[in-house]
Amino acid sequence: MSRMERDQAEMNGAHINNDDLKDIAEDIEDIYNDFESFMDPNYGLQQEAIKLDAKIRFSPEMAALGGLIKEDLALFDITD
């Protein structure tokens, strides 16, 4: 057993090799870059999602649902 292996075996806790840490950091960077490009408002899929969200959010049915929730929770405008 080499000195490094003995030190790792005697250590309390976990040891992560530098290459593994580098791989993890690169994976995190890749996920962030994918998320950033997906959330870009100029990305085609995101543009379609924004249109669909606005269509549903500002529909009469959603306004009625919002009114019911306000009634149930006794939420009113400050002017009331």
Secondary structure, DSSP 4 states (H G I P E B T S, - for coil): --HHHHHHHH-SS----HHHHHHHHHHHHHHHHHHHHHH-TTSHHHHHHHHHHHHHHTSHHHHHHHHHHHHHHT---TT-
